[in-house]
Amino acid sequence: MKDIVTVGEILIDLTYSGRENLIPVYKANPGGAPANVAVAAARLGADAAFIGKVGDDYYGGFLRQTLTENKVDVSGMLTDKSAPTTLAVVSVSETGERSFSFYRRNCADTLLESGEISEDLLGSTHFLHFGSVSLTDNPARSATLFAAKKAKELGATVTYDPNYRANLWSGEAVAVEQMKSVLDFVDILKISDEELPLLTGTDDPDEGTRQLFEKYNIPLILLTLGPDGAYYRRGEETGRADGFAVKVADTNGAGDTFFGAFLSRMAVLGVYRPENLSAEQLYESVRTANLAASLTTSRHGAIPAMPNLDELEKKLAEVK
């Protein structure tokens, strides 16, 4: 039985790393939010698997190797011989904030089909995770929805991250409609302070998460607040866990590390439904996820920057 299966995009982040002789230099880092979540969870002790598609090219092979090296099950990862692996150019500001330009039209991750997804894998996981990037194009949208709904039908807890990338959508209204369309069957929603006003019209953590809970009856909502930590809502129960101060190098992958760490903590506890977490377990899991995310932001890249279990536990002991 897997702790977590993630489905969706996997790609190469070409991340700006400076200039040599006035020429911009970019490093090819493995990325894609669902793949990031799988690696973050696996590095912290969870049994994770990834479902998605890459091209039959160097980058596709590199991504498969990266997941394998990080002990992520790639039995559900497919190769498309007629489409390239997706690329994203990541620009990082002086404060570590990132922006994206995608090279994704007719690329492999968008071509995943429902019939290519193993129902055996969907029926043997505690968590099924997906994000909104794989909802931008068909057939990947239909495949992602099939995986999430089928896994839920088979008993999994469904988790979702509506990570908004404006240049992947035809317009904001379309994006918001699609991002909201799945909320009524989500069990754990991880949303950032960037997406909260997009989906609710407010940047107030209490009001925004209340709207989402009351409209969609989402059992647990986790709202990441960057350096300010995270706010969470479980029905009428709310809480906040502070962030950890670090010198930020790159925020890419921080949210994925947060969620992978949170789900791995639930798995370690042997609690797979959010309503079964004690109040203390919920708070400590959020706090631990904050720490894991802060460690990622202190280094460059997404997957390369993620902490392992030994590092996280050592840091936890230091901040107790």
C-alpha positions as CSV (number, residue, x, y, z in Angstrom):
1,M,0.0,0.0,0.0
2,K,1.4,3.4,-1.0
3,D,1.3,6.4,1.3
4,I,0.8,8.8,-1.6
5,V,0.4,8.7,-5.3
6,T,0.7,12.0,-7.3
7,V,-0.6,12.6,-10.8
8,G,0.1,15.4,-13.2
9,E,3.0,17.3,-14.8
10,I,6.7,16.6,-14.5
11,L,9.1,18.9,-16.4
12,I,12.4,20.6,-16.5
13,D,12.8,23.9,-14.7
14,L,15.5,25.9,-16.5
15,T,16.4,28.1,-13.6
16,Y,18.4,31.3,-14.0
17,S,21.7,31.0,-12.1
18,G,23.6,34.1,-13.1
19,R,25.8,35.3,-16.0
20,E,29.0,34.2,-17.6
21,N,30.6,36.7,-19.9
22,L,27.3,38.6,-19.9
23,I,25.4,35.5,-21.1
24,P,22.6,34.3,-18.9
25,V,23.1,30.8,-17.6
26,Y,20.3,28.4,-16.7
27,K,20.5,25.2,-14.7
28,A,18.2,22.3,-15.7
29,N,16.4,21.3,-12.5
30,P,13.8,18.5,-12.2
31,G,10.3,20.0,-11.5
32,G,6.6,19.9,-11.8
33,A,4.4,20.3,-8.7
34,P,3.0,16.8,-8.4
35,A,6.5,15.3,-9.0
36,N,7.9,17.7,-6.4
37,V,5.3,16.6,-3.8
38,A,6.1,13.0,-4.4
39,V,9.9,13.6,-4.0
40,A,9.4,15.8,-0.9
41,A,7.2,13.1,0.7
42,A,9.6,10.3,-0.2
43,R,12.7,12.1,1.1
44,L,10.9,12.4,4.4
45,G,10.0,8.7,4.7
46,A,6.8,8.2,2.8
47,D,6.2,5.5,0.2
48,A,5.4,7.6,-2.8
49,A,4.6,7.0,-6.5
50,F,4.1,9.3,-9.5
51,I,1.8,9.0,-12.5
52,G,2.6,11.2,-15.5
53,K,4.2,11.4,-18.9
54,V,7.6,12.5,-20.3
55,G,9.1,12.6,-23.8
56,D,11.5,10.0,-25.3
57,D,14.4,12.4,-24.9
58,Y,17.3,13.2,-22.6
59,Y,15.2,15.3,-20.2
60,G,12.6,12.5,-20.0
61,G,15.2,10.0,-19.0
62,F,16.8,12.4,-16.5
63,L,13.4,13.0,-14.8
64,R,12.7,9.3,-14.5
65,Q,16.2,8.8,-13.1
66,T,15.7,11.6,-10.6
67,L,12.5,10.1,-9.2
68,T,14.0,6.7,-9.0
69,E,17.0,8.0,-7.2
70,N,14.7,9.6,-4.7
71,K,12.8,6.3,-4.1
72,V,9.6,7.4,-5.9
73,D,7.8,4.5,-7.7
74,V,7.8,5.3,-11.4
75,S,5.7,2.3,-12.5
76,G,3.0,4.7,-13.5
77,M,5.3,7.1,-15.4
78,L,5.0,6.8,-19.2
79,T,7.1,7.8,-22.1
80,D,5.6,9.4,-25.3
81,K,7.8,8.8,-28.3
82,S,6.2,11.5,-30.4
83,A,6.2,14.5,-27.9
84,P,9.0,16.3,-26.1
85,T,9.3,16.7,-22.3
86,T,7.9,20.0,-21.1
87,L,10.2,22.9,-20.2
88,A,9.7,25.9,-17.9
89,V,12.1,28.8,-17.8
90,V,12.2,30.0,-14.2
91,S,13.4,33.6,-13.4
92,V,14.3,34.3,-9.8
93,S,14.3,37.9,-8.4
94,E,16.8,39.3,-5.9
95,T,14.5,38.3,-3.1
96,G,14.1,34.7,-4.3
97,E,10.6,35.1,-5.9
98,R,10.1,33.2,-9.1
99,S,8.2,33.6,-12.3
100,F,7.6,31.1,-15.1
101,S,7.6,30.9,-18.9
102,F,6.4,27.5,-20.2
103,Y,7.3,25.6,-23.4
104,R,4.5,23.1,-23.2
105,R,2.3,23.2,-26.3
106,N,1.7,19.5,-27.4
107,C,4.3,18.4,-24.9
108,A,4.3,15.0,-23.2
109,D,2.8,15.9,-19.8
110,T,-0.4,17.2,-21.5
111,L,-1.0,14.0,-23.4
112,L,-1.6,11.6,-20.5
113,E,-4.8,9.7,-21.1
114,S,-7.2,8.1,-18.7
115,G,-6.8,4.6,-20.2
116,E,-3.0,4.8,-19.5
117,I,-3.5,5.1,-15.7
118,S,-3.2,1.9,-13.6
119,E,-6.3,1.5,-11.5
120,D,-4.3,-0.9,-9.4
121,L,-2.1,2.0,-8.3
122,L,-5.1,4.2,-7.7
123,G,-6.7,1.5,-5.5
124,S,-3.5,0.9,-3.4
125,T,-2.8,4.4,-2.0
126,H,-3.9,6.3,1.1
127,F,-3.5,9.7,-0.6
128,L,-4.1,10.8,-4.2
129,H,-2.6,14.2,-5.0
130,F,-3.0,16.5,-8.0
131,G,-2.7,20.1,-9.0
132,S,-4.4,22.6,-11.3
133,V,-1.6,22.7,-14.0
134,S,-2.7,19.4,-15.3
135,L,-6.2,20.7,-15.8
136,T,-5.2,23.2,-18.5
137,D,-5.2,20.8,-21.5
138,N,-6.9,17.6,-22.6
139,P,-6.4,14.7,-22.5
140,A,-4.4,15.4,-19.3
141,R,-7.3,17.2,-17.7
142,S,-9.7,14.2,-18.2
143,A,-7.0,11.8,-17.1
144,T,-6.3,13.7,-13.9
145,L,-10.0,14.0,-13.0
146,F,-10.4,10.2,-13.7
147,A,-7.5,9.4,-11.4
148,A,-8.7,11.6,-8.6
149,K,-12.3,10.5,-8.7
150,K,-11.4,6.8,-9.1
151,A,-8.9,6.9,-6.3
152,K,-11.5,8.5,-4.0
153,E,-14.1,5.9,-5.0
154,L,-11.5,3.2,-4.1
155,G,-11.0,4.8,-0.6
156,A,-8.1,7.3,-1.0
157,T,-8.0,10.7,0.6
158,V,-7.8,13.3,-2.3
159,T,-5.5,16.2,-2.0
160,Y,-5.3,19.2,-4.3
161,D,-3.1,22.3,-4.9
162,P,-4.6,25.0,-7.2
163,N,-1.2,26.5,-8.3
164,Y,-2.0,29.2,-10.7
165,R,0.2,29.9,-13.8
166,A,-1.4,32.6,-15.8
167,N,0.3,32.0,-19.1
168,L,-0.9,28.4,-19.2
169,W,-4.6,29.5,-19.4
170,S,-6.6,31.3,-22.1
171,G,-7.7,33.8,-19.5
172,E,-8.2,34.3,-15.7
173,A,-11.9,33.5,-15.7
174,V,-11.3,30.2,-17.4
175,A,-8.6,29.3,-15.0
176,V,-10.7,30.2,-11.9
177,E,-13.6,28.1,-13.2
178,Q,-11.4,25.1,-13.8
179,M,-9.5,25.5,-10.6
180,K,-12.8,25.6,-8.6
181,S,-14.5,22.8,-10.5
182,V,-12.8,20.1,-8.5
183,L,-13.1,21.5,-5.0
184,D,-16.3,19.6,-4.1
185,F,-14.5,16.3,-4.0
186,V,-11.3,17.4,-2.4
187,D,-10.4,16.2,1.2
188,I,-7.3,18.3,1.8
189,L,-6.8,21.6,0.0
190,K,-3.4,23.2,0.0
191,I,-3.7,26.8,-1.2
192,S,-1.2,29.7,-1.2
193,D,-1.7,33.4,-0.3
194,E,-1.3,34.1,-4.0
195,E,-4.3,31.9,-5.0
196,L,-6.6,32.6,-2.1
197,P,-7.9,36.0,-3.4
198,L,-8.2,34.5,-6.9
199,L,-10.6,31.8,-5.7
200,T,-12.4,33.8,-2.9
201,G,-12.0,37.5,-3.6
202,T,-10.3,38.1,-0.3
203,D,-6.8,37.8,1.1
204,D,-8.0,37.4,4.7
205,P,-7.0,33.9,5.8
206,D,-10.0,33.4,8.1
207,E,-12.6,34.8,5.7
208,G,-11.1,33.1,2.6
209,T,-10.8,29.7,4.2
210,R,-14.3,30.0,5.7
211,Q,-15.7,30.7,2.2
212,L,-14.0,27.6,0.8
213,F,-15.2,25.4,3.7
214,E,-18.8,26.6,3.7
215,K,-19.2,26.4,-0.1
216,Y,-17.3,23.1,-0.8
217,N,-17.3,21.4,2.6
218,I,-13.5,20.7,2.4
219,P,-12.5,18.8,5.5
220,L,-9.0,20.5,5.8
221,I,-7.7,23.6,4.3
222,L,-4.0,24.5,4.5
223,L,-3.1,28.1,3.5
224,T,0.6,28.8,3.1
225,L,1.7,32.4,3.9
226,G,5.3,32.4,2.7
227,P,7.7,33.5,5.4
228,D,4.7,34.0,7.8
229,G,4.1,30.3,8.0
230,A,0.7,28.7,7.5
231,Y,-3.0,29.1,8.5
232,Y,-5.3,26.1,8.6
233,R,-9.0,25.4,8.9
234,R,-10.7,22.2,9.9
235,G,-14.4,23.1,10.0
236,E,-14.7,25.7,12.7
237,E,-11.3,24.8,14.1
238,T,-8.6,27.2,12.9
239,G,-4.9,27.7,13.8
240,R,-1.7,29.2,12.7
241,A,1.9,28.0,12.7
242,D,4.7,30.5,12.3
243,G,7.4,30.2,9.7
244,F,11.1,29.9,10.2
245,A,13.5,32.7,9.3
246,V,16.1,31.8,6.7
247,K,18.1,33.6,4.0
248,V,16.0,33.0,0.9
249,A,17.8,31.8,-2.2
250,D,14.9,30.5,-4.2
251,T,11.2,30.0,-3.4
252,N,10.6,27.5,-6.2
253,G,9.2,24.2,-4.8
254,A,8.5,25.6,-1.3
255,G,4.8,25.0,-1.4
256,D,5.3,21.5,-2.8
257,T,7.8,20.7,0.0
258,F,5.3,22.0,2.5
259,F,2.6,19.7,1.3
260,G,4.9,16.7,0.8
261,A,6.2,17.1,4.3
262,F,2.7,17.5,5.7
263,L,1.4,14.4,4.0
264,S,4.5,12.4,5.0
265,R,3.9,13.4,8.7
266,M,0.3,12.1,8.4
267,A,1.7,8.9,7.0
268,V,4.3,8.5,9.8
269,L,1.4,9.0,12.3
270,G,-0.6,6.4,10.5
271,V,-3.5,8.9,10.2
272,Y,-4.8,9.2,6.6
273,R,-8.0,11.2,7.2
274,P,-7.8,14.8,8.3
275,E,-10.6,14.5,10.7
276,N,-8.7,11.9,12.7
277,L,-5.7,14.1,13.5
278,S,-5.7,15.4,17.0
279,A,-5.4,19.1,17.4
280,E,-1.8,18.7,18.5
281,Q,-0.9,16.4,15.6
282,L,-2.4,18.9,13.2
283,Y,-0.5,21.8,14.5
284,E,2.8,19.9,14.8
285,S,2.4,18.6,11.2
286,V,1.9,22.1,9.9
287,R,4.8,23.4,11.9
288,T,7.0,20.6,10.6
289,A,5.9,21.3,7.0
290,N,6.8,25.0,7.5
291,L,10.3,24.0,8.6
292,A,10.8,21.7,5.6
293,A,9.6,24.5,3.2
294,S,12.0,27.0,4.8
295,L,14.9,24.6,4.3
296,T,14.0,24.3,0.6
297,T,13.9,28.1,0.1
298,S,17.4,28.5,1.6
299,R,18.8,26.6,-1.4
300,H,18.5,26.8,-5.2
301,G,16.2,24.6,-7.3
302,A,13.1,22.7,-6.3
303,I,13.8,19.0,-5.9
304,P,17.6,19.5,-5.4
305,A,16.8,21.8,-2.5
306,M,14.4,19.6,-0.6
307,P,15.5,18.3,2.8
308,N,15.8,14.6,3.8
309,L,14.4,13.1,6.9
310,D,17.7,13.2,8.9
311,E,18.2,16.9,8.2
312,L,14.6,17.8,9.0
313,E,14.6,15.8,12.3
314,K,17.9,17.4,13.3
315,K,16.5,20.9,12.6
316,L,13.3,20.0,14.5
317,A,15.3,19.1,17.5
318,E,17.2,22.4,17.3
319,V,14.0,24.5,17.3
320,K,11.9,22.7,19.9
